[in-house]
Amino acid sequence: MPARQANVKNKQQYEALKEKGMSKERAAKIANSRINTHPISPLAA
């Protein structure tokens, strides 16, 4: 069976978090979070 690949919106951020030692599950949650997918957050205003 082939290895499963993570399905994340922000692959670059996901890989960086994994390299820092974060678990795959937590890194995927952060990389998929809505606030990380938009360059300008409405919360920042």
Secondary structure, DSSP 4 states (H G I P E B T S, - for coil): -PPP----S-HHHHHHHHHTT--HHHHHHHHH-GGGTSSS-GGG-
